[in-house]
Every structure is written in structure tokens, then in C-alpha cells.
Amino acid sequence: MAWVAGDRLQGGKYTIERELGRGRFGITYLVKNKNSDRQVIKTLNDDLLNSLNQLERGRLETMFWQEAVKLTQCKHKHIVQVAEPFKEGEHWCLVMEYVDGVSLADRRQQILSESEALRYIQQIGEALIKVHENRLIHRDVHPGNIFLRVREGQPEAVLIDFGLALDFDHILTTSRTKETSEGFTPPELYAQHTKPTGAYSDIYSLAATLYVLLTGKTPVSALKRKADNAPLVEPKKHNPQISDRTNRAILTGMKLDPKQRSQSMREWLDSLGLTGENSQPSIIVPSKTNSNWERNIQFWGVVIAAIAALGGLLAGVGAVMDKLKSPASNSPPSVSPSPSSSKTP
């Protein structure tokens, strides 16, 4: 059952304005609450539910509710805020913050500077760390699920659409090929029966997102890389301005073997030099092989030595002057020769 504009949920608490979009798992609606604030409501897609047997349907609905509750614990300024789920008739619903902005997918033709791209990647990476701490993975990280909004005059990235978020220990029994995002989905999510995935799956997708932001090109899909041996073109070949460190981090994050990727989002962000969104820049100590550094040290060494020598000289002069300024009363009396002692020539 699809709701239409004007439909009221929860006894009039929410009023449907329009449908925002639908995917294999869910349908999202733009709604207004009683305070006329805009929010988003997401519910499971009826087409998917109707394609499942009673056992599978019950399992999916239970999973949706359990994960919706978990997502309410993922409080982070770069994650769309989620409220407690509710049930409307036979449909479980999740209320989310409405992010009024544009997605990074809308800027795909615009290659970002490395500093701007890394700022957004760091914000989303920090958000995903919070998700992973709650034993969840997003599974659908790509530019279309990252929105930019302006806060305090600065654009910032917000991660949305957790419709595919699944518990680490959960194994789906249905095919996942329709759930993938071409170029951003890691190979382990293409398999129908696969072992549990971890943070490394979101790392692959975020690395692929960085690839696009810096090159304007979608990387070849993991499925083609694995099945057809299609090569992954290094991002630096598309954009020579990309630093070697960022180029290496992208390639490491997109390794086909999950064991060869970074095993935590923190580890991968560190490989990009992103040690913490609010951390101070590291102080870099120059190498002793740096000639400029050596010349600076030699110069200041001479200056300090000269100051020390001058101080010693002044101290010596001060001591001499003290002696010269001794009072006259303390001077030995002058002695004239006695007449009686003088010798006649």
C-alpha cells in the first residue's frame, strides 16, 4: 500500500506531502508533523514484502524494527537523525530528519579539490565509526546517499538512507544483486550466501566514493573485476593532482580481498592522514637531512653562542669596574723618603 499526499499517520501526527523515492527495501515519504516541521518517514516496500513467504516476511519486518531501534542510538552530527519507529497498520515506519540539500551525486561532474573531498570523506568516515560501534554497517555508501547541507556558513556532509543496514552477524538468504550500487558495492555483498561482513565493506564503498569525487569517474564494479578480471584504473591516472598517499589509500580501501583492506574505518582514515575531525594538526619535526633546517640550527647556534660570550665579557668588565671604584679612604697612604735617610752623594 503506497500512501499519497494528504494521508495522515499516527492519528494526524504526520501528514504525507509526497513520495521522495523507493528502492528494493523501502519507500520514503516527505511529511509534516504537527509543528509543520518537515521530516522523512521510511517504510518497507510492499513489492518486496509480497515477494516473500510468511516466514521471510516476518523475519524482514522483525529485522527492520530491531535495526531501526539500533539506528536511533547512532547519534552523530554527520548522520541523519532517526526517531523511534512506530507501526501504522501493518507497516513498520521509521521517522528521520529531513536534510534539505544536494547530494554528492549531483556534483559528480565537478571534480573536487583533494582538500574538500577529504573533508567530506572524513565527516562520513567519522559517522560510520559510530555506526560500526553499534554493530551495524551501512552497506550502501555512495555519493547519492551523502547530502551536503550548510551549517554555520560551511557545507558539511550528512549520511542518509540506512535502508540496507544489517546486523554484522546476519546472513540474508535472498539474492542481493538488486541491492547493489554499481561501482561502490564490495564483492562480498554480491554473493547470495556470504559470511558476515564488517567495517571493511563500508570502507570499500567510501574509498570508491572518494575515487569519484577526485576523478569524476565511477570505478569499475567489483563484480567485473572479480569475474572478468577487469582492471581498476588508479585514480591518479585520471587526475595526476591526487597525492600519492590518497591514491594508495583509495586502492587499499578497494582491494577485492576484504582481508587486504583496512579492518577498521579509523585505520583507513589514518592512512589518509585524517586523524580526527576536531584534532589539531600534527607538529612535523624536520629531518636532520634537511639543509634548510640545518642552516637554521647553525644560525641560531651562532647567535646563542655570541650572546653567551657577550654576557661573559660584560660580567668581567663589571668586576674590573668594581675594583676601580673603591673608596679613597681605603687607599694606602703615600710615603715620602725621610731626609735623614737620604744619602749624600
Secondary structure, DSSP 8 states (H G I E B T S, - for coil): ----TT-EEGGGTEEEEEEEEE-SSEEEEEEEETT--EEEEEEE-HHHHHTS-HHHHHHHHHHHHHHHHHHTT---TTB--B---EEETTEEEEEEE---SEEGGGGTTS---HHHHHHHHHHHHHHHHHHHHTTEE-S--SGGGEEEEEETTEEEEEE---TT-EETT----S--GGG--TTTS-GGGT-SS-----HHHHHHHHHHHHHHHHHSS----HHHHHHS------HHHH-TTS-HHHHHHHHHHT-SSGGGS-SSHHHHHHHTT---TT---------TT-HHHHHHHHHHHHHHHHHHHHHHHHHHHHHHHHHHT--GGGS-------GGG----
